[in-house]
Amino acid sequence: MKPPIQKNKFNFGLALICVNLLLVYVYVFYILLNYDLTWMNYEKLKTHLWILENGKQWYWEDFAKALNTKIIEIDPNRLSRPLSNLIEVFDAKFRANLWDLIPPHPTLSLQWPFLFIGLPILLYKFFRNLNCQPIIALAGMSLYLTSSGFLSPIIMLSHPAKNMVNFFSILSLFLISQFYRVIKTSDVSIKNVPYFWWTLISCFLGTMITFLSDETGLFLFLILAIVSYPLFLKLKEKILPLCCFFILPVLYLVIIRFLLPWLHLIVNHKIVHINDYRDYPHLSSLFFPNWHDVLTNAYLLFSAHPNLKWNFSPLSGHPFLIFLQCLYSLAFLLLVGSFVYCAYRRMAFTPRIKQILSGLSILIIFIFFHTFQLSHNVRVWTVFYYGCLFSLIYYGTLTLVLQFLWEEFKGNMMKGLLPFIIIIFTAHALMTTTYIIRIFKNQGLDPKDYSHPLIFSGQINPYQYFNLSQSIQKSRCRYIYTLWLWSQIKHKKLDPKSFASEIQFCSSVSNQDPFFQIDLLYFTIEGSFEFPSGRSFLNDPGYVAAMVHQVGEPP
């Protein structure tokens, strides 16, 4: 007789995490990516107009613009992220063509499918390859998607660099983690590992793309070294893979030092040398760092992830946030206490404990790397935009802690609590990220009144500059004005009477918004004119006045 078919038992915790993930996406697209919180960095006002001076059509000469670092990088000698500049050319053309079909959006980009579909899948599979349970892998993915390091370079349209670092770093980590599924014992031959060289070369290619997307991507080399170290030790043929691995920084230097200057000479007929770049970090700060900067940097990096900042005073005007902060603090204390208890009870360096300690070590090293990297001018920074990799390392380590607890607690009590802890963590992380995004948008549009020192020192309270209902209201008003401008410029048939009452209401809203006009100008800039061939809008002081004159005011 055939054994009875066993029905799959409904996993309530997994279903809860899936619902939580869905709500994260709803919040990100409805709140964070609305017309109020998103914005275009002021640099793009020049660079995108310059990219589009031949129009929105594609010409071969437009691809050479990616090598004109004098304009696209606003520095003639910054050769270090050519792939980011190339994607920016693609993105500007893509956006200008897309506005023929839909009203302009501040940050809509061809990168979105990779970031919101491809990246989460790769990160989930990375955690699964590290033998994390599906519920834990989904939890780690959800936490990362709420982080400022992932969301800030999407919500502010600037260089594609940081988004590319996020995506290709996770792609490389996923590829190298594929070996964890097959290399489980010592003295494994490469011949017995399916598609070993294809996977390794693909990983190295993704790593090189990360390097050439932004300087922050160089830190991926250390992350990959720590992740792949246990794997290479188990191989019989260690020398060749290790040699290939250490060729990566050498190849990067050859590309930066010789190949890219040669391409600049061929395309632009100018000699550009990487040694002439004006904003190199101070090498001395790598070995003798400014300890005040290191500690400030550590505080800012961890503060952007709410787990180490329990400050109730800024939330006094928000009763719900006080309640959420209390829930979060209890959940965090429970998580930390459980981890310390289990680690003390285990009293052994198990593979999972080693992974967690490796993650914590990478976090500490990243703080030094981040401080060194910024030592040339800004000195310290938060996770917003510049510290994107910190979010990946942080939430990757936290996910491994969650998996450790899942393995250590044999009963159902802790496993039943974990989904609720994840929900509290993601809600609190989204709240923190929202206020960080708002205050840095204000700073980007009005750097005099919202200076970095005032924000970092806490003299500007970010919780005073965001209100959920007002943000939704402002977003609707900005969309209405954008829709009206778009219909005029693109000659779309829209009946003004259908939203006349909203325009009248939104006029009073916009009058109270100091950033409304400049914000609207920035993110409609690509679709405002049909760009005549041969004309450059770079440094054209009459452009803004011409646009206002042409567009006029809504009825």
LINKA-V412539 format. One record per helix or strand. SS is the DSSP state (@ for helix, = for strand). FROM is the first residue (numbers start at 1). LEN is the number of residues. Records with the same first field share a line. If there is no record, write none. Layout:
SS = FROM-LEN + FROM-LEN
//
This chain:
@ = 12-21 + 43-9 + 60-8 + 69-4 + 82-17 + 112-18 + 134-12 + 148-8 + 161-21 + 190-3 + 196-16 + 215-19 + 238-31 + 274-3 + 284-4 + 291-13 + 306-3 + 313-3 + 319-28 + 351-23 + 388-21 + 413-33 + 452-5 + 462-3 + 468-22 + 496-16 + 516-12 + 543-9
= = 39-2 + 156-2 + 188-1 + 235-1
//
